[in-house]
């Protein structure tokens, strides 16, 4: 968890430093276009394909424009615990246990946006980590700290390509996006549908 916090702080630090590298400054006499960056909150949905679990949560993101159509963004989302019943076999013993699963996403990367009107489409490619919490009733024992190839406390590498649309109303916009969160777990990778929706403030 300490490594997760360090990586998240580093990602947010890079996003905050981005304006120094290429922030847009309005020339004298020109109006402020409120197009330097964005900060927002969102509802998060992730479908864990291998586990057949629908994870729901909330998150926040901050981004800074390095060019007119390129934004560097950092985001973090927490998916609340969901319970899954699974059958686990250890040796000759087979048990059915109920496992609680939660996720913490931390992602960073570029967003490329198209158009200048009220409706803007965009594509993005982010990378980062997903932290898993896996647990259950104490009577289930140690075998209940695992779901599929995921163990309690695992930090797995994630790659998230996706796209979406922004609907702008003044300084407020409503953003909807979806993509494939590819999680690199033990023994391979899993492809998980991820979608977010929420308001954000442009500045």
HELIX and SHEET records of a PDB file:
HELIX    1   1 UNK A    2  UNK A   22  1                                  21    
HELIX    2   2 UNK A  138  UNK A  140  5                                   3    
HELIX    3   3 UNK A  142  UNK A  145  5                                   4    
SHEET    1   A 9 UNK A  37  UNK A  48  0                                        
SHEET    2   A 9 UNK A  53  UNK A  67 -1                                        
SHEET    3   A 9 UNK A  70  UNK A  90 -1                                        
SHEET    4   A 9 UNK A  93  UNK A 114 -1                                        
SHEET    5   A 9 UNK A 119  UNK A 136 -1                                        
SHEET    6   A 9 UNK A 155  UNK A 169 -1                                        
SHEET    7   A 9 UNK A 172  UNK A 185 -1                                        
SHEET    8   A 9 UNK A 188  UNK A 202 -1                                        
SHEET    9   A 9 UNK A  37  UNK A  48 -1                                        
SHEET    1   B 2 UNK A 146  UNK A 147  0                                        
SHEET    2   B 2 UNK A 150  UNK A 151 -1                                        
END                                                                             
